[in-house]
């Protein structure tokens, strides 16, 4: 018998929420089958069986928050019993278990049976919370609600029985739970107003509350400092126009794509900055990843473009498009948000002149980008020349990075933006004019 433990997704994960079990005790599984789902702060992860076997016992049920490495279930694996079938030791097969439970299924709550029929849910797959394993309506609702909806309901203390799903075939979505939460908050506010509370006080919704907790912790725990620079973005715009001007149907390049590439190349020239701060100490990162702060219906998400220094622009732009699409659809995977020591937050599209951003832990830096502005600067002869500029503000973690290092990094980034043909070439390591993969 082997323990199944809470896995670790990402460097900073310390605990996970068991969102769903896909097997019940006594049921068999094959290698690659989904055993359970784990929700972390960033995404929902499906955990596959590492081999053929049988689930013996569930130690932590759905909705449990369990530390990383703690056993959450026990299972018998065929390769651990020297070829002995997982049915040995007195365990019943899944078919036998289903047959034995068939008489009990008539005792499931009528509302639960109706929901299971509407959503094509096998009653044998349900873990009942009622007497003698009786499946109740709430048990089914935990399955037909999305993971994010379940998490919000749990955090806000909302009974899913009170929520009407608007998704396909009545599936409960995050917005459905938030609607109930907001209705409850409105009622609470009205009651508070009646009791003499200040007018206009509103309770934050779950998404805003989660964001507030995260940025509050980041601002409290990370010693931020900032360096800024006005950068001539005219040459970058000319390169973008040239790249997008061909008649061939190719991936369109945006300013953000070019900035992500420039950040990757700048970090390749300053490899000592490619590290993060963890409770255990400082961890250098092998590859270069750049996060993109993305606005989604469920709040801000930061997918990571890995190998940003090496990816050709077309490939990088395609990768960015895929990641942003997943983020906005709520389909980011653990690998999509892992890695990287820096992110970019571009508010220029909203007309903001500049942004002083907050670092996304465990990353060490974040770059705020403002809107393009026309301004006069002296040329080589001292005469006024009209330029297109953007304001860059780099926030850095002072535990890892000193002011001079941040200023050098920002100067390198500005040089790449103002001489953008470098973005079309291979990265150059610090102190060398040769590509990193050169002999």
C-alpha positions as a Markdown table, in Angstrom:
| # | Residue | x | y | z |
|---|---|---|---|---|
| 1 | Unk | 0.0 | 0.0 | 0.0 |
| 2 | Unk | 1.4 | 3.4 | -0.9 |
| 3 | Unk | 0.4 | 6.9 | 0.2 |
| 4 | Unk | -0.7 | 9.5 | -2.4 |
| 5 | Unk | 0.5 | 12.9 | -1.2 |
| 6 | Unk | -0.5 | 16.5 | -1.9 |
| 7 | Unk | 1.7 | 17.4 | -4.9 |
| 8 | Unk | 3.7 | 20.6 | -5.2 |
| 9 | Unk | 2.8 | 22.9 | -8.2 |
| 10 | Unk | 5.1 | 25.8 | -8.4 |
| 11 | Unk | 8.0 | 27.0 | -6.3 |
| 12 | Unk | 5.9 | 28.9 | -3.7 |
| 13 | Unk | 3.0 | 26.4 | -3.2 |
| 14 | Unk | 2.7 | 25.3 | 0.4 |
| 15 | Unk | -0.8 | 23.9 | 0.4 |
| 16 | Unk | -3.6 | 22.9 | -2.0 |
| 17 | Unk | -7.3 | 22.5 | -2.1 |
| 18 | Unk | -8.7 | 19.2 | -3.1 |
| 19 | Unk | -11.4 | 20.3 | -5.6 |
| 20 | Unk | -12.6 | 16.9 | -6.8 |
| 21 | Unk | -12.0 | 13.2 | -6.5 |
| 22 | Unk | -12.4 | 11.2 | -9.7 |
| 23 | Unk | -12.2 | 7.8 | -8.0 |
| 24 | Unk | -13.9 | 6.3 | -4.9 |
| 25 | Unk | -12.3 | 3.9 | -2.5 |
| 26 | Unk | -12.3 | 0.4 | -4.0 |
| 27 | Unk | -12.3 | 1.6 | -7.6 |
| 28 | Unk | -9.5 | 0.7 | -9.9 |
| 29 | Unk | -7.6 | 3.0 | -12.2 |
| 30 | Unk | -5.0 | 2.9 | -14.9 |
| 31 | Unk | -1.9 | 4.8 | -15.5 |
| 32 | Unk | -2.8 | 8.3 | -16.8 |
| 33 | Unk | -6.3 | 8.3 | -15.4 |
| 34 | Unk | -7.3 | 11.5 | -13.6 |
| 35 | Unk | -7.4 | 10.7 | -9.9 |
| 36 | Unk | -8.2 | 14.1 | -8.4 |
| 37 | Unk | -8.1 | 17.9 | -8.9 |
| 38 | Unk | -6.1 | 20.3 | -6.9 |
| 39 | Unk | -6.7 | 24.1 | -6.8 |
| 40 | Unk | -3.9 | 26.4 | -6.0 |
| 41 | Unk | -3.9 | 30.2 | -5.9 |
| 42 | Unk | -3.3 | 30.4 | -9.6 |
| 43 | Unk | -4.9 | 27.4 | -11.5 |
| 44 | Unk | -6.6 | 24.1 | -11.2 |
| 45 | Unk | -4.4 | 21.0 | -11.7 |
| 46 | Unk | -5.6 | 17.5 | -12.7 |
| 47 | Unk | -3.4 | 14.8 | -11.1 |
| 48 | Unk | -2.9 | 11.6 | -13.1 |
| 49 | Unk | -2.3 | 8.1 | -11.7 |
| 50 | Unk | 1.4 | 7.2 | -12.0 |
| 51 | Unk | 0.5 | 3.5 | -12.6 |
| 52 | Unk | -2.3 | 0.9 | -12.6 |
| 53 | Unk | -3.9 | 0.2 | -9.2 |
| 54 | Unk | -6.8 | 0.6 | -6.9 |
| 55 | Unk | -7.8 | 3.4 | -4.5 |
| 56 | Unk | -7.9 | 2.0 | -1.0 |
| 57 | Unk | -8.9 | 5.0 | 1.1 |
| 58 | Unk | -9.4 | 8.8 | 0.8 |
| 59 | Unk | -7.8 | 10.6 | 3.8 |
| 60 | Unk | -8.9 | 14.1 | 2.8 |
| 61 | Unk | -12.2 | 14.7 | 1.0 |
| 62 | Unk | -13.2 | 17.4 | -1.5 |
| 63 | Unk | -12.9 | 20.9 | -0.1 |
| 64 | Unk | -10.0 | 20.0 | 2.2 |
| 65 | Unk | -6.9 | 22.3 | 2.3 |
| 66 | Unk | -3.9 | 20.1 | 2.7 |
| 67 | Unk | -0.1 | 21.0 | 3.1 |
| 68 | Unk | 2.2 | 19.9 | 0.4 |
| 69 | Unk | 3.6 | 16.4 | 1.0 |
| 70 | Unk | 0.9 | 15.3 | 3.4 |
| 71 | Unk | -0.8 | 12.0 | 2.5 |
| 72 | Unk | -4.3 | 12.5 | 1.1 |
| 73 | Unk | -5.1 | 8.9 | 0.1 |
| 74 | Unk | -3.8 | 5.4 | 0.1 |
| 75 | Unk | -3.7 | 3.2 | -3.0 |
| 76 | Unk | -2.4 | -0.3 | -4.0 |
| 77 | Unk | -0.3 | -0.2 | -7.2 |
| 78 | Unk | 0.3 | -3.4 | -9.2 |
| 79 | Unk | 4.0 | -2.8 | -9.5 |
| 80 | Unk | 4.3 | -2.6 | -5.7 |
| 81 | Unk | 2.7 | -6.0 | -5.0 |
| 82 | Unk | 5.0 | -8.1 | -7.3 |
| 83 | Unk | 2.4 | -8.6 | -9.9 |
| 84 | Unk | -0.4 | -9.4 | -7.4 |
| 85 | Unk | -3.7 | -8.0 | -8.6 |
| 86 | Unk | -4.9 | -4.8 | -6.9 |
| 87 | Unk | -8.0 | -6.8 | -6.0 |
| 88 | Unk | -6.0 | -8.9 | -3.4 |
| 89 | Unk | -6.2 | -8.3 | 0.3 |
| 90 | Unk | -9.9 | -8.6 | 0.5 |
| 91 | Unk | -10.7 | -5.5 | -1.7 |
| 92 | Unk | -13.7 | -5.6 | -4.0 |
| 93 | Unk | -13.3 | -4.7 | -7.7 |
| 94 | Unk | -15.0 | -1.6 | -9.0 |
| 95 | Unk | -17.7 | -3.7 | -10.7 |
| 96 | Unk | -18.3 | -5.7 | -7.5 |
| 97 | Unk | -18.5 | -2.5 | -5.5 |
| 98 | Unk | -20.9 | -1.0 | -8.0 |
| 99 | Unk | -23.1 | -4.1 | -7.8 |
| 100 | Unk | -23.0 | -4.1 | -4.0 |
| 101 | Unk | -24.0 | -0.5 | -3.9 |
| 102 | Unk | -26.8 | -0.7 | -6.5 |
| 103 | Unk | -29.6 | -1.4 | -3.9 |
| 104 | Unk | -28.5 | 1.7 | -2.0 |
| 105 | Unk | -28.6 | 4.0 | -5.0 |
| 106 | Unk | -32.4 | 4.1 | -4.7 |
| 107 | Unk | -31.9 | 5.9 | -1.4 |
| 108 | Unk | -30.1 | 8.8 | -2.9 |
| 109 | Unk | -32.0 | 12.1 | -2.6 |
| 110 | Unk | -34.4 | 12.7 | -5.4 |
| 111 | Unk | -33.0 | 16.1 | -6.2 |
| 112 | Unk | -29.5 | 14.5 | -6.4 |
| 113 | Unk | -30.7 | 11.7 | -8.7 |
| 114 | Unk | -32.3 | 14.4 | -11.0 |
| 115 | Unk | -29.1 | 16.4 | -11.1 |
| 116 | Unk | -27.0 | 13.3 | -11.8 |
| 117 | Unk | -29.3 | 12.4 | -14.7 |
| 118 | Unk | -29.2 | 15.9 | -16.1 |
| 119 | Unk | -25.4 | 16.0 | -16.1 |
| 120 | Unk | -24.8 | 12.3 | -17.1 |
| 121 | Unk | -23.1 | 11.6 | -13.8 |
| 122 | Unk | -22.6 | 8.0 | -12.9 |
| 123 | Unk | -24.1 | 7.5 | -9.4 |
| 124 | Unk | -21.4 | 5.0 | -8.6 |
| 125 | Unk | -18.8 | 7.8 | -9.0 |
| 126 | Unk | -20.3 | 10.0 | -6.3 |
| 127 | Unk | -19.2 | 10.1 | -2.7 |
| 128 | Unk | -22.3 | 10.6 | -0.6 |
| 129 | Unk | -22.2 | 12.7 | 2.5 |
| 130 | Unk | -25.6 | 11.4 | 3.8 |
| 131 | Unk | -26.3 | 8.5 | 6.1 |
| 132 | Unk | -25.0 | 5.2 | 4.7 |
| 133 | Unk | -23.4 | 7.1 | 1.8 |
| 134 | Unk | -26.6 | 8.6 | 0.6 |
| 135 | Unk | -25.9 | 11.1 | -2.1 |
| 136 | Unk | -27.3 | 14.5 | -1.4 |
| 137 | Unk | -28.0 | 17.4 | -3.7 |
| 138 | Unk | -25.0 | 19.3 | -2.4 |
| 139 | Unk | -22.7 | 16.4 | -3.3 |
| 140 | Unk | -23.7 | 16.7 | -6.9 |
| 141 | Unk | -23.5 | 20.4 | -6.9 |
| 142 | Unk | -19.9 | 20.2 | -5.9 |
| 143 | Unk | -19.3 | 18.3 | -9.1 |
| 144 | Unk | -21.4 | 20.3 | -11.5 |
| 145 | Unk | -19.9 | 23.6 | -10.3 |
| 146 | Unk | -16.6 | 24.8 | -11.9 |
| 147 | Unk | -13.5 | 24.7 | -9.6 |
| 148 | Unk | -13.4 | 28.5 | -9.3 |
| 149 | Unk | -17.1 | 28.6 | -8.4 |
| 150 | Unk | -16.5 | 26.0 | -5.7 |
| 151 | Unk | -13.6 | 27.9 | -4.3 |
| 152 | Unk | -15.4 | 31.2 | -4.2 |
| 153 | Unk | -18.4 | 29.5 | -2.6 |
| 154 | Unk | -16.2 | 28.0 | 0.1 |
| 155 | Unk | -14.3 | 31.3 | 0.8 |
| 156 | Unk | -17.6 | 33.3 | 1.0 |
| 157 | Unk | -19.5 | 30.7 | 2.9 |
| 158 | Unk | -22.1 | 30.3 | 0.2 |
| 159 | Unk | -24.2 | 27.2 | 0.0 |
| 160 | Unk | -24.2 | 25.9 | -3.6 |
| 161 | Unk | -27.8 | 24.9 | -3.0 |
| 162 | Unk | -28.7 | 28.6 | -3.2 |
| 163 | Unk | -27.0 | 29.1 | -6.5 |
| 164 | Unk | -28.7 | 28.7 | -9.9 |
| 165 | Unk | -26.2 | 27.7 | -12.6 |
| 166 | Unk | -26.2 | 29.6 | -15.9 |
| 167 | Unk | -23.6 | 27.4 | -17.7 |
| 168 | Unk | -24.3 | 24.5 | -20.0 |
| 169 | Unk | -27.0 | 22.2 | -18.6 |
| 170 | Unk | -27.1 | 24.3 | -15.4 |
| 171 | Unk | -23.4 | 24.1 | -14.6 |
| 172 | Unk | -22.6 | 26.6 | -11.9 |
| 173 | Unk | -20.0 | 29.2 | -12.9 |
| 174 | Unk | -18.0 | 31.7 | -10.8 |
| 175 | Unk | -20.2 | 34.5 | -11.9 |
| 176 | Unk | -23.3 | 32.7 | -10.6 |
| 177 | Unk | -21.7 | 32.4 | -7.1 |
| 178 | Unk | -20.5 | 36.0 | -7.3 |
| 179 | Unk | -24.0 | 37.1 | -8.1 |
| 180 | Unk | -25.3 | 35.4 | -5.0 |
| 181 | Unk | -22.4 | 36.9 | -3.0 |
| 182 | Unk | -23.2 | 40.4 | -4.3 |
| 183 | Unk | -26.8 | 40.0 | -3.5 |
| 184 | Unk | -25.9 | 38.9 | 0.0 |
| 185 | Unk | -23.6 | 41.8 | 0.3 |
| 186 | Unk | -26.3 | 44.2 | -0.8 |
| 187 | Unk | -28.6 | 42.8 | 1.8 |
| 188 | Unk | -25.9 | 43.1 | 4.4 |
| 189 | Unk | -25.3 | 46.7 | 3.3 |
| 190 | Unk | -28.9 | 47.6 | 3.6 |
| 191 | Unk | -29.1 | 46.0 | 7.0 |
| 192 | Unk | -26.0 | 47.9 | 8.1 |
| 193 | Unk | -27.5 | 51.1 | 6.7 |
| 194 | Unk | -30.6 | 50.5 | 8.7 |
| 195 | Unk | -28.4 | 50.0 | 11.8 |
| 196 | Unk | -26.6 | 53.3 | 11.2 |
| 197 | Unk | -23.5 | 52.1 | 9.2 |
| 198 | Unk | -21.8 | 54.7 | 6.9 |
| 199 | Unk | -23.7 | 55.1 | 3.7 |
| 200 | Unk | -22.1 | 53.6 | 0.6 |
| 201 | Unk | -20.0 | 50.9 | 2.3 |
| 202 | Unk | -19.8 | 47.8 | 0.1 |
| 203 | Unk | -18.3 | 44.4 | 0.7 |
| 204 | Unk | -15.7 | 43.4 | -1.8 |
| 205 | Unk | -16.4 | 40.4 | -4.1 |
| 206 | Unk | -14.3 | 37.3 | -3.9 |
| 207 | Unk | -12.1 | 38.1 | -6.8 |
| 208 | Unk | -11.3 | 41.6 | -5.5 |
| 209 | Unk | -10.7 | 40.2 | -2.0 |
| 210 | Unk | -8.2 | 37.6 | -3.3 |
| 211 | Unk | -6.4 | 40.3 | -5.3 |
| 212 | Unk | -6.3 | 42.5 | -2.3 |
| 213 | Unk | -4.8 | 39.9 | -0.1 |
| 214 | Unk | -2.1 | 39.0 | -2.6 |
| 215 | Unk | -0.9 | 42.6 | -3.4 |
| 216 | Unk | -1.1 | 43.5 | 0.3 |
| 217 | Unk | 1.2 | 40.6 | 1.2 |
| 218 | Unk | 3.5 | 41.5 | -1.7 |
| 219 | Unk | 3.8 | 45.1 | -0.7 |
| 220 | Unk | 4.2 | 44.2 | 3.0 |
| 221 | Unk | 6.8 | 41.5 | 2.6 |
| 222 | Unk | 8.9 | 42.6 | -0.5 |
| 223 | Unk | 11.1 | 45.7 | 0.0 |
| 224 | Unk | 10.3 | 47.5 | -3.3 |
| 225 | Unk | 12.4 | 50.2 | -4.9 |
| 226 | Unk | 11.9 | 51.8 | -8.3 |
| 227 | Unk | 14.0 | 53.1 | -11.2 |
| 228 | Unk | 12.5 | 54.9 | -14.2 |
| 229 | Unk | 13.5 | 56.0 | -17.6 |
| 230 | Unk | 12.0 | 57.8 | -20.7 |
| 231 | Unk | 12.8 | 55.7 | -23.8 |
| 232 | Unk | 12.7 | 56.6 | -27.5 |
| 233 | Unk | 10.2 | 54.2 | -28.9 |
| 234 | Unk | 10.2 | 55.5 | -32.4 |
| 235 | Unk | 12.6 | 52.9 | -33.9 |
| 236 | Unk | 10.6 | 50.1 | -32.2 |
| 237 | Unk | 7.4 | 51.4 | -33.8 |
| 238 | Unk | 9.1 | 51.5 | -37.2 |
| 239 | Unk | 10.3 | 47.9 | -36.9 |
| 240 | Unk | 6.8 | 46.8 | -35.9 |
| 241 | Unk | 5.3 | 48.6 | -38.9 |
| 242 | Unk | 7.8 | 47.0 | -41.2 |
| 243 | Unk | 7.3 | 43.5 | -39.8 |
| 244 | Unk | 3.5 | 43.7 | -40.1 |
| 245 | Unk | 3.5 | 45.4 | -43.5 |
| 246 | Unk | 4.2 | 42.3 | -45.6 |
| 247 | Unk | 1.5 | 40.7 | -47.8 |
| 248 | Unk | 2.0 | 37.2 | -46.5 |
| 249 | Unk | -0.4 | 36.0 | -43.8 |
| 250 | Unk | 1.9 | 36.0 | -40.8 |
| 251 | Unk | 1.6 | 36.5 | -37.1 |
| 252 | Unk | 1.0 | 40.1 | -36.2 |
| 253 | Unk | 3.6 | 41.6 | -33.9 |
| 254 | Unk | 2.5 | 44.0 | -31.1 |
| 255 | Unk | 4.5 | 46.5 | -29.0 |
| 256 | Unk | 4.0 | 44.1 | -26.0 |
| 257 | Unk | 5.5 | 41.2 | -28.0 |
| 258 | Unk | 8.6 | 43.4 | -28.8 |
| 259 | Unk | 8.9 | 44.5 | -25.2 |
| 260 | Unk | 8.7 | 40.9 | -23.9 |
| 261 | Unk | 11.5 | 40.0 | -26.4 |
| 262 | Unk | 13.6 | 43.0 | -25.3 |
| 263 | Unk | 13.2 | 42.1 | -21.6 |
| 264 | Unk | 14.3 | 38.5 | -22.3 |
| 265 | Unk | 17.4 | 39.7 | -24.2 |
| 266 | Unk | 18.2 | 42.3 | -21.5 |
| 267 | Unk | 18.0 | 39.6 | -18.8 |
| 268 | Unk | 20.2 | 37.3 | -20.8 |
| 269 | Unk | 22.8 | 40.1 | -20.6 |
| 270 | Unk | 22.4 | 40.4 | -16.8 |
| 271 | Unk | 22.1 | 36.7 | -15.8 |
| 272 | Unk | 22.8 | 37.5 | -12.1 |
| 273 | Unk | 19.4 | 39.1 | -11.9 |
| 274 | Unk | 17.6 | 36.0 | -13.1 |
| 275 | Unk | 16.8 | 34.6 | -9.6 |
| 276 | Unk | 14.0 | 34.7 | -7.1 |
| 277 | Unk | 13.7 | 34.9 | -3.3 |
| 278 | Unk | 12.2 | 31.8 | -1.5 |
| 279 | Unk | 11.8 | 31.1 | 2.2 |
| 280 | Unk | 14.6 | 28.6 | 1.8 |
| 281 | Unk | 17.0 | 31.1 | 0.2 |
| 282 | Unk | 17.9 | 32.5 | -3.2 |
| 283 | Unk | 17.1 | 30.3 | -6.3 |
| 284 | Unk | 18.8 | 31.1 | -9.7 |
| 285 | Unk | 16.6 | 30.2 | -12.6 |
| 286 | Unk | 17.9 | 28.2 | -15.5 |
| 287 | Unk | 15.7 | 29.7 | -18.2 |
| 288 | Unk | 14.4 | 33.2 | -18.8 |
| 289 | Unk | 10.6 | 33.7 | -18.6 |
| 290 | Unk | 8.6 | 36.9 | -18.8 |
| 291 | Unk | 5.2 | 37.3 | -17.3 |
| 292 | Unk | 2.4 | 39.4 | -18.9 |
| 293 | Unk | -0.1 | 41.0 | -16.6 |
| 294 | Unk | -3.5 | 40.2 | -18.2 |
| 295 | Unk | -6.9 | 41.5 | -17.4 |
| 296 | Unk | -9.6 | 38.7 | -17.3 |
| 297 | Unk | -13.2 | 38.3 | -16.3 |
| 298 | Unk | -11.9 | 36.6 | -13.1 |
| 299 | Unk | -9.3 | 39.3 | -12.2 |
| 300 | Unk | -5.7 | 39.7 | -13.1 |
| 301 | Unk | -3.7 | 36.7 | -14.3 |
| 302 | Unk | 0.0 | 36.6 | -15.2 |
| 303 | Unk | 0.9 | 33.8 | -17.7 |
| 304 | Unk | 4.6 | 33.3 | -18.3 |
| 305 | Unk | 6.3 | 33.3 | -21.7 |
| 306 | Unk | 9.3 | 31.0 | -21.1 |
| 307 | Unk | 12.5 | 31.2 | -23.2 |
| 308 | Unk | 11.6 | 34.8 | -24.1 |
| 309 | Unk | 15.3 | 35.4 | -24.9 |
| 310 | Unk | 15.5 | 32.6 | -27.5 |
| 311 | Unk | 12.1 | 32.5 | -29.1 |
| 312 | Unk | 11.9 | 34.1 | -32.6 |
| 313 | Unk | 9.5 | 37.0 | -32.7 |
| 314 | Unk | 6.8 | 35.1 | -34.7 |
| 315 | Unk | 7.0 | 32.1 | -32.3 |
| 316 | Unk | 7.0 | 34.4 | -29.3 |
| 317 | Unk | 3.9 | 36.3 | -30.5 |
| 318 | Unk | 2.1 | 33.1 | -31.2 |
| 319 | Unk | 2.9 | 31.8 | -27.7 |
| 320 | Unk | 1.7 | 35.1 | -26.2 |
| 321 | Unk | -1.6 | 34.8 | -28.0 |
| 322 | Unk | -2.2 | 31.3 | -26.8 |
| 323 | Unk | -1.4 | 32.2 | -23.2 |
| 324 | Unk | -3.6 | 35.3 | -23.2 |
| 325 | Unk | -6.5 | 33.3 | -24.7 |
| 326 | Unk | -6.2 | 30.7 | -22.0 |
| 327 | Unk | -6.0 | 33.3 | -19.3 |
| 328 | Unk | -9.1 | 35.0 | -20.4 |
| 329 | Unk | -11.0 | 31.7 | -20.8 |
| 330 | Unk | -9.9 | 30.6 | -17.3 |
| 331 | Unk | -7.9 | 27.6 | -18.7 |
| 332 | Unk | -4.4 | 28.3 | -17.6 |
| 333 | Unk | -2.4 | 25.3 | -16.5 |
| 334 | Unk | 0.3 | 25.1 | -13.9 |
| 335 | Unk | 3.1 | 25.2 | -16.5 |
| 336 | Unk | 1.6 | 28.5 | -17.9 |
| 337 | Unk | 2.2 | 30.4 | -14.7 |
| 338 | Unk | 5.5 | 28.8 | -13.6 |
| 339 | Unk | 8.9 | 30.3 | -13.9 |
| 340 | Unk | 10.2 | 33.8 | -14.7 |
| 341 | Unk | 11.8 | 36.5 | -12.5 |
| 342 | Unk | 10.1 | 39.5 | -14.1 |
| 343 | Unk | 6.7 | 40.5 | -15.5 |
| 344 | Unk | 5.5 | 43.4 | -17.7 |
| 345 | Unk | 2.3 | 45.5 | -17.0 |
| 346 | Unk | 1.5 | 47.7 | -20.0 |
| 347 | Unk | -1.1 | 50.3 | -19.3 |
| 348 | Unk | -0.2 | 52.5 | -22.3 |
| 349 | Unk | -3.3 | 51.2 | -24.2 |
| 350 | Unk | -5.4 | 52.9 | -21.5 |
| 351 | Unk | -3.7 | 56.3 | -22.0 |
| 352 | Unk | -1.8 | 56.2 | -18.7 |
| 353 | Unk | 1.5 | 58.1 | -18.8 |
| 354 | Unk | 3.2 | 55.7 | -16.3 |
| 355 | Unk | 2.7 | 52.9 | -13.9 |
| 356 | Unk | 4.4 | 52.2 | -10.6 |
| 357 | Unk | 3.6 | 48.4 | -10.3 |
| 358 | Unk | 3.7 | 45.9 | -7.4 |
| 359 | Unk | 5.9 | 42.8 | -7.8 |
| 360 | Unk | 4.2 | 39.5 | -8.3 |
| 361 | Unk | 5.9 | 37.0 | -5.9 |
| 362 | Unk | 8.1 | 35.0 | -6.1 |
| 363 | Unk | 9.3 | 37.1 | -9.0 |
| 364 | Unk | 12.0 | 39.8 | -8.3 |
| 365 | Unk | 11.0 | 42.5 | -10.8 |
| 366 | Unk | 8.1 | 44.0 | -12.7 |
| 367 | Unk | 8.1 | 46.6 | -15.4 |
| 368 | Unk | 5.4 | 49.3 | -15.7 |
| 369 | Unk | 4.9 | 50.7 | -19.2 |
| 370 | Unk | 3.1 | 53.9 | -20.0 |
| 371 | Unk | 1.5 | 55.3 | -23.2 |
| 372 | Unk | 3.5 | 56.7 | -26.1 |
| 373 | Unk | 4.0 | 60.5 | -25.9 |
| 374 | Unk | 5.4 | 63.1 | -28.2 |
| 375 | Unk | 8.2 | 65.3 | -26.8 |
| 376 | Unk | 11.1 | 67.4 | -28.0 |
| 377 | Unk | 14.6 | 66.3 | -27.1 |
| 378 | Unk | 17.9 | 67.8 | -28.3 |
| 379 | Unk | 19.5 | 65.9 | -31.2 |
| 380 | Unk | 23.3 | 65.4 | -31.8 |
| 381 | Unk | 23.6 | 69.0 | -32.8 |
| 382 | Unk | 21.7 | 70.3 | -29.9 |
| 383 | Unk | 18.6 | 71.2 | -31.9 |
| 384 | Unk | 15.1 | 70.2 | -30.7 |
| 385 | Unk | 13.9 | 67.0 | -32.4 |
| 386 | Unk | 10.4 | 65.5 | -32.0 |
| 387 | Unk | 10.5 | 62.0 | -30.5 |
| 388 | Unk | 8.0 | 59.3 | -29.5 |
| 389 | Unk | 8.7 | 58.2 | -26.0 |
| 390 | Unk | 7.4 | 55.8 | -23.4 |
| 391 | Unk | 8.0 | 55.9 | -19.6 |
| 392 | Unk | 9.4 | 52.7 | -18.1 |
| 393 | Unk | 9.2 | 52.1 | -14.4 |
| 394 | Unk | 11.1 | 49.1 | -13.0 |
| 395 | Unk | 10.1 | 47.8 | -9.5 |
| 396 | Unk | 12.7 | 45.5 | -8.0 |
| 397 | Unk | 13.1 | 43.4 | -4.9 |
| 398 | Unk | 15.9 | 45.0 | -2.8 |
| 399 | Unk | 16.6 | 41.6 | -1.1 |
| 400 | Unk | 18.0 | 40.4 | -4.4 |
| 401 | Unk | 18.8 | 43.5 | -6.5 |
| 402 | Unk | 20.7 | 46.7 | -5.7 |
| 403 | Unk | 19.9 | 50.0 | -7.3 |
| 404 | Unk | 22.9 | 50.1 | -9.6 |
| 405 | Unk | 22.1 | 46.6 | -10.9 |
| 406 | Unk | 18.5 | 47.7 | -11.6 |
| 407 | Unk | 19.7 | 50.8 | -13.4 |
| 408 | Unk | 22.1 | 48.9 | -15.6 |
| 409 | Unk | 19.4 | 46.4 | -16.5 |
| 410 | Unk | 17.0 | 49.3 | -17.4 |
| 411 | Unk | 19.7 | 51.0 | -19.5 |
| 412 | Unk | 20.3 | 47.7 | -21.4 |
| 413 | Unk | 16.5 | 47.4 | -22.0 |
| 414 | Unk | 16.4 | 51.0 | -23.2 |
| 415 | Unk | 19.3 | 50.3 | -25.6 |
| 416 | Unk | 17.5 | 47.3 | -27.1 |
| 417 | Unk | 14.2 | 49.3 | -27.5 |
| 418 | Unk | 16.1 | 52.2 | -29.2 |
| 419 | Unk | 18.1 | 49.8 | -31.4 |
| 420 | Unk | 15.4 | 47.1 | -32.1 |
| 421 | Unk | 17.2 | 45.2 | -34.8 |
| 422 | Unk | 19.0 | 43.5 | -32.0 |
| 423 | Unk | 15.6 | 41.8 | -31.2 |
| 424 | Unk | 16.0 | 39.8 | -34.4 |
| 425 | Unk | 19.3 | 38.4 | -33.4 |
| 426 | Unk | 20.4 | 35.6 | -31.0 |
| 427 | Unk | 20.9 | 36.6 | -27.3 |
| 428 | Unk | 24.3 | 37.7 | -26.1 |
| 429 | Unk | 25.6 | 36.7 | -22.7 |
| 430 | Unk | 27.0 | 39.3 | -20.3 |
| 431 | Unk | 30.6 | 40.2 | -21.0 |
| 432 | Unk | 30.6 | 38.5 | -24.4 |
| 433 | Unk | 29.8 | 39.4 | -28.0 |
| 434 | Unk | 29.1 | 35.8 | -28.8 |
| 435 | Unk | 25.7 | 34.1 | -28.6 |
| 436 | Unk | 25.3 | 32.0 | -25.5 |
| 437 | Unk | 25.2 | 28.8 | -27.5 |
| 438 | Unk | 28.3 | 29.6 | -29.5 |
| 439 | Unk | 31.3 | 27.4 | -29.3 |
